[in-house]
């Protein structure tokens, strides 16, 4: 979010043509550009058949005020997303605290007394248990599909 905010500010303050593409850990791309990512990339590396790099700010194609509006909208969306992420973190931390209280003096979190959990905590607790179950099953499958170890030879007497 921070880099997208800086890109928008740079474009807004300097009138610079910018494009940033970021890939998540899962390979999903996230991009922002002014006037657009496509225009900036084609200026740097035109598609086959295009005659040379096009001007980035062709007045017929891009209106500066419209571009500024798009950047401001993207910045607002990024700020709203950041606020939602913060709120979700606070909510999940509160649920975690409640689960830890329900755990009491038990050794593991999954031994928590579910009677002490409320409506907000139970669905998250159930999802966490399901993730734990899936991880254990995946590991058990890995171990069972691995080649069995070779037997150790017995010493000769």
N, C-alpha and C positions, 0 to 999 in steps of 0.2 A: 504494500500500500504506500509506503514511504517513497519508493522510487517513482510510482505513478504520480504521486502528488508533486514531486520535484519536476517531473517532465511537464506537467501541466503548468506549473509556475514558470518554468523556463520559457515555454512557448508564449505564455501570456505576457510576461515582462519584457522579453527580448524580441518577440516576433520570430523566434527561431523555428525552423522546420525540424521536428524531432519525431523519432519513432523508437519505441522500446518494445521488445518482445521478451517475455520471461516465461520459462517452462517450469511447471511445478514438479515435485518429486515424482509424480505419477505421469509426467509427460504432457500435461494439459497446457496449451499455450494461453497466455494472457498478454494482450497488446494494447497500447495506446499510442496515438500519433497525432501530429498537427501539421498540415491540414488533415492528413489521414496516414495510416501506416502504409497503405498501398501506394499512395502518391510519393511518399518519401523513398520507399524501397525501389520503385520504378525509376526514380531520378538517379539513384545510385547504380542500379543494375537493371537496364531496360529489358523487357521481354523480347524474345527473338522476333524480328520483323518490325520492331519499333525503330524509328530513325533517331538514334542518339537519345541522350537523356532529356526528358522534358523539364521545363521550368517548374519549380515547385509551386510558386505562387502565380499561376496564370490567372489573370483577373476574370477571364471568361469562365473558368472552372471553379475557382474558390473565392468566396467572399470572406474577407478577413473577419467581419463581425459574426458571420455564421460559424466560422472556424473557432473564434473565441467562445461563442456560445456552446459549441460542442465540447470544448476543453473544460469549460466551467461545469457543464453537466456531468462530465466524466469525473471531475474532482468531487462534486457533490455526491455522486454515487459511491465513490471510493470512501468518502468520509462516513456515509451512512452504513456502508458495509463494515467499516472499522468499528463503528459504534455497536452494531449488532454482534460482532465478534466479541467485543469486550463484555457486552451484556450476557452472552452465552457462557463466557468463561466464568463470570461471577456466579451465574446460575449453577454451572457444573461444580464449581468449588463449594457452593452451599450444599449441594446434594452429596458431594464427597464427605463433607464434614458430618452431615446427618448420618451417612452410612457408617462412618468411623465411630460416631457416638453409639449407634445401634450395635456395633461390633462389641463394644464393652471391653471386657478383659479376655475375650476370645483371641486366639492366635491369628486367624486369617480374616480378611474382609468379607469373604464369601460366607462366613459363619455368622454374619450379622443377623440379629433378631428382626425378621421382616415385619413383625407386629409393630415395631417402633417406627417403621418407615411410612411416610404419607403418600398421597396421590402423586406428587411430583417426583418422589424418589423411586418408587417401585418400578415404573417403566425403564428408567435408566439402570437400575440395579439388575433388572431382567436382561437388558441388552448387554451389560457387562458380563453377566454369567454366561450368556450365549457366546460372546466373544472368547471367553475363557474356555468354554467347551470346544469351540471350533479350533482354537489353538492347540489344545491337548489332542484332539482328534487328528489334526494335521501332523503333529509331531509323532503320534503313534503310527500313522500311516507311513511316514518317512522311515521310522525305525523298522517297521515290518517289511517294507519293500527293499531295504538295504540288504546286501549280501550277508548271510550269517557269518560270524567269525570262524576262521579255521580252528579245528580242535587242536589243542596243545598236545604234543606227543607225550606219552607217559615215559618216565625215565626207565631205562633198562636196568635190570638187577642181575 
